[in-house]
Amino acid sequence: MSVPDAAASLCQSLAQVLQQRGWMMATAESCTGGLIAAACTDLSGSSVWFERGFVTYSNLAKQQMLGVPESLLIAHGAVSEPVAVAMAQGAVQHSAAQVALSVTGIAGPSGGTADKPVGTVWFGWQVAGRTFGEHHLLAGDRAQVRAQTVQIALAGLLQRVRAAGQTTS
């Protein structure tokens, strides 16, 4: 599968700003199943700025690989801001990366509920010691929700890395 032009462009921009800062990134993915890591590593030379990716589809994987507390999963569910934030924090803590992004959501067509319909995605970013969470309700089929998730996650990390560079320089 080739990376859409928008994701490839975001990865190139992200690669540039991460290299300027000497930072590496990690990904913690659930609903995208590694698509973000694949988009990043489609770029030749990505090992300079892409440290690792975690595909933590199950709750057990989120706990074991990222250190997401079981209590968060029980209290809020896997598709929630606390879990997305914990995933991003865990990706930094369990890697040599300085920044991370995470995604957890319901890509469909099944799995949605009244409270969390199909297309519900929570994003997490950890940059310069700060953690951010953000919710989106995305439209489309499974492939479209996942593709949008990749773009939003990369754009969100790029925006936050750029902002961190402006505030810390």
Helices and strands as residue ranges (DSSP letters): H 5-21, E 25-29, H 35-41, G 46-48, E 50-55, H 59-66, H 70-76, H 81-93, E 99-105, E 120-127, E 130-137, H 142-168
